[in-house]
């Protein structure tokens, strides 16, 4: 008996160590594969640009990664590019923030109340298929300043993904939980706060992540057409001036900022919904 107690065949510490080893190796292997794939991509890009490949894609005028790095080093010393990034971030925060408030608010009402669904959703469904780019001429007419029109286009890009995800999240809340809460004496407001909103929160986070990506797309397009500052305007200006490395640099900056903002939303979402796995499973 004492020997069995002193040397247990299985313990939580030993199992955690055994599980920690493979998990660490899987994480390291995943990081290595990601880095290797990026290096291979950059290597092929460098080779195609230097050799000027002409197979489906014409690489004659495509700058190599080394040229883009030189352009980034040169531009990093200029305060003008920082102003472009600052203006784009301000527009994103404004447009996406308004879309978040209105999209979640209307989505909760439409998903929860039948009268709101029948009275508010039909006109929104008519407007939803219209791409944000098609709103640009009307936005220029509706707003006196280009800044307001670009914020509006950013808002349009983010609004509908957030709205629809919120509606679906509310509609997919288990009705048994709602009935059980009402049976136990919870009022409508308490049910809304304690059952509906937490149940819909994973879908809302997903909608915010999708909306952030579409808002960047919409903003860059608006900046190319009517902007004076911004990463989109900088990229289009580089094309007009035939500064090809700067075009690639602007595209990379757009991708990095979009990726970082979506990652931040998912990070906050995991903190707000620790019971939910955004890989696809509830925990």
C-alpha atoms as one frame of an Amber mdcrd trajectory, in Angstrom:
protein
   0.000   0.000   0.000   2.722   2.464   0.993   4.739   1.662  -2.118   1.714
   2.334  -4.268   1.184   5.686  -2.556   4.823   6.704  -2.776   5.149   5.772
  -6.456   1.762   6.287  -8.073   1.626   4.936 -11.630  -0.164   8.050 -12.826
  -0.131  11.612 -11.582  -1.425  14.913 -12.858   2.077  16.383 -12.859   3.538
  13.632 -14.989   0.593  13.736 -17.389   0.868  17.511 -17.777   4.575  17.183
 -18.495   3.924  14.456 -21.043   1.214  16.561 -22.702   3.300  19.712 -22.542
   6.174  18.194 -24.497   4.226  17.234 -27.654   2.241  20.474 -27.473   5.454
  22.513 -27.405   6.859  20.542 -30.328   3.662  21.021 -32.334   3.760  24.768
 -31.684   7.424  24.984 -32.713   6.758  22.906 -35.822   3.826  25.139 -36.771
   5.934  28.285 -36.382   8.734  26.732 -38.425   6.354  25.767 -41.249   4.879
  29.278 -41.342   8.306  30.913 -41.491   9.449  28.446 -44.141   6.387  29.114
 -46.316   6.958  32.878 -46.134  10.648  32.440 -47.003   9.775  30.228 -49.980
   7.214  32.756 -51.180   9.708  35.628 -50.922  12.383  33.541 -52.632  10.128
  32.718 -55.584   9.047  36.352 -55.807  12.683  37.510 -55.811  13.640  34.976
 -58.467  10.651  35.793 -60.672  11.357  39.547 -60.507  15.094  39.235 -61.142
  14.667  36.736 -63.998  11.630  38.674 -65.300   9.464  35.611 -65.687   6.667
  35.853 -68.223   4.338  32.961 -67.505   0.684  33.907 -66.913   1.956  36.781
 -64.749   4.335  39.346 -66.240   7.085  40.083 -63.717   8.922  42.566 -65.926
   7.715  45.598 -63.953   7.114  43.858 -60.611   9.697  45.040 -58.049  11.652
  42.424 -56.136  11.379  42.110 -52.337  14.823  43.682 -51.976  13.572  46.804
 -53.752  10.516  46.938 -51.497  12.755  46.708 -48.425  14.859  49.628 -49.725
  11.690  51.662 -50.312  10.442  50.822 -46.802  13.746  51.903 -45.251  13.646
  55.182 -47.127   9.980  55.814 -46.375  10.332  54.965 -42.708  12.417  58.102
 -42.289   9.694  60.311 -43.778   6.940  61.780 -41.554   4.602  61.861 -44.553
   3.972  58.117 -44.503   3.188  58.237 -40.783   0.515  60.833 -41.621  -0.969
  58.455 -44.206  -1.194  55.651 -41.649  -2.606  57.961 -38.963  -5.377  59.230
 -41.253  -6.359  55.713 -42.300  -6.476  54.527 -38.693  -8.653  57.463 -37.636
 -11.103  56.746 -40.459 -11.201  53.048 -39.608 -11.810  53.709 -35.922 -14.594
  56.175 -36.686 -16.389  54.181 -39.383 -15.939  50.797 -37.730 -16.921  52.179
 -34.323 -20.198  53.593 -35.663 -20.869  50.329 -37.533 -20.235  48.330 -34.349
 -22.698  50.333 -32.269 -25.466  50.454 -34.888 -24.913  46.937 -36.242 -24.969
  45.230 -32.842 -27.842  47.384 -31.572 -30.071  46.790 -34.587 -29.032  43.151
 -34.801 -30.093  42.477 -31.218 -33.464  44.155 -31.804 -34.136  42.462 -35.150
 -33.047  39.058 -33.913 -35.080  39.246 -30.713 -38.298  41.074 -31.637 -40.535
  40.068 -34.531 -41.873  43.603 -35.054 -38.327  44.943 -35.511 -37.537  42.079
 -37.869 -40.513  42.846 -40.079 -40.202  46.629 -39.907 -36.444  47.259 -40.090
 -34.870  44.308 -41.879 -36.590  44.483 -45.334 -35.115  47.863 -46.411 -31.728
  46.831 -45.038 -31.865  43.626 -47.088 -32.440  45.719 -50.207 -29.385  47.857
 -49.435 -27.157  44.966 -48.327 -26.175  43.618 -51.793 -24.973  47.066 -52.894
 -21.147  47.043 -52.591 -19.520  49.810 -50.607 -17.701  51.001 -53.743 -21.037
  51.786 -55.402 -21.859  54.155 -52.531 -18.864  56.408 -53.220 -20.541  58.784
 -55.760 -23.602  59.169 -53.519 -21.434  59.615 -50.417 -19.604  62.474 -52.128
 -22.994  64.110 -52.814 -24.381  63.458 -49.324 -21.460  64.816 -47.312 -19.813
  68.191 -47.631 -16.321  66.968 -46.736 -14.329  64.085 -48.285 -13.392  62.959
 -44.770 -17.019  62.334 -43.798 -17.705  60.510 -47.061 -14.751  58.148 -46.522
 -15.859  57.419 -42.961 -19.339  56.667 -44.308 -17.935  54.219 -46.888 -15.942
  52.527 -44.130 -19.106  52.318 -42.042 -21.047  50.714 -44.921 -18.332  48.114
 -45.420 -18.437  46.990 -41.785 -22.111  47.470 -40.959 -23.800  44.592 -42.775
 -21.428  41.775 -41.689 -21.827  42.900 -38.073 -25.607  43.253 -38.410 -26.196
  39.842 -39.988 -23.840  38.011 -37.628 -25.597  39.573 -34.643 -29.032  38.595
 -35.985 -27.948  35.001 -36.583 -26.319  34.874 -33.163 -29.525  35.977 -31.431
 -31.702  33.616 -33.478 -29.439  30.646 -32.679 -29.620  31.110 -28.899 -31.147
  27.990 -27.366 -34.832  28.791 -26.785 -34.899  26.392 -23.836 -32.501  28.665
 -21.968 -34.808  31.619 -22.543 -37.893  29.699 -21.372 -36.032  28.361 -18.344
 -34.955  31.880 -17.352 -38.499  33.204 -17.676 -39.842  30.258 -15.675 -37.373
  30.962 -12.875 -38.648  34.534 -12.630 -36.184  36.517 -14.744 -37.589  39.630
 -16.378 -37.257  40.441 -20.087 -34.336  42.791 -19.499 -32.494  40.220 -17.372
 -33.052  37.539 -20.016 -31.740  39.877 -22.665 -28.667  40.743 -20.603 -27.896
  37.333 -19.076 -28.987  34.904 -21.809 -29.446  36.523 -25.221 -26.341  38.706
 -25.289 -23.857  36.095 -23.966 -25.342  33.468 -26.286 -24.990  35.718 -29.333
 -21.564  37.080 -28.378 -19.448  34.511 -30.301 -21.344  35.281 -33.513 -21.003
  39.012 -32.836 -17.225  38.664 -32.454 -17.064  36.765 -35.736 -19.080  39.493
 -37.433 -16.766  42.163 -36.035 -13.741  40.320 -37.407 -15.316  40.006 -40.862
 -16.520  43.597 -40.732 -13.035  44.843 -39.954 -11.686  43.203 -43.105 -14.426
  44.615 -45.332 -14.067  48.055 -43.764 -10.369  48.145 -44.720 -11.257  47.166
 -48.276 -13.899  49.885 -48.452 -11.663  52.539 -46.915  -8.740  51.878 -49.251
 -11.046  52.104 -52.267 -12.546  55.378 -51.005  -9.091  56.840 -50.329  -7.984
  55.992 -53.861 -10.913  57.927 -55.306 -11.508  60.884 -53.005  -8.746  60.924
 -50.416  -5.785  63.239 -49.954  -4.114  61.283 -47.182  -4.264  57.625 -46.260
  -2.582  54.371 -47.210  -4.991  53.836 -50.106  -4.246  57.301 -51.482  -0.508
  56.682 -51.031  -0.724  53.396 -52.984  -2.669  54.985 -55.841  -0.342  57.988
 -55.935   2.639  55.620 -56.156   1.037  53.968 -59.185   0.464  57.327 -60.919
   4.075  58.306 -60.239   5.297  54.856 -61.347   6.982  54.203 -58.003   6.379
  50.477 -58.229   8.133  49.436 -54.992   5.936  51.903 -53.105   2.834  50.218
 -54.543   3.882  46.884 -53.060   4.828  48.602 -49.811   1.403  50.239 -49.542
  -0.295  46.899 -50.171   1.792  45.205 -47.491   1.003  47.954 -44.975  -2.714
  47.584 -45.712  -2.490  43.824 -45.231  -0.528  44.098 -41.989  -2.882  46.681
 -40.476  -5.937  44.670 -41.501  -4.440  41.487 -40.080  -3.439  43.199 -36.827
  -6.867  44.763 -36.301  -8.687  41.472 -36.978  -6.289  39.660 -34.631  -6.993
  42.224 -31.920 -10.742  41.698 -32.257 -10.344  37.928 -31.972  -8.049  38.356
 -28.977 -10.609  40.506 -27.181 -13.333  38.072 -28.245 -11.528  35.155 -26.618
 -11.279  37.133 -23.389 -15.002  37.958 -23.476 -16.071  34.405 -24.398 -13.713
  32.007 -22.591 -16.271  29.201 -23.005 -16.141  29.357 -26.800 -13.454  28.100
 -29.179 -13.294  30.273 -32.297 -11.842  27.289 -34.101 -15.431  26.116 -34.274
 -16.350  24.345 -31.019 -17.997  25.456 -27.821 -16.085  24.483 -24.695
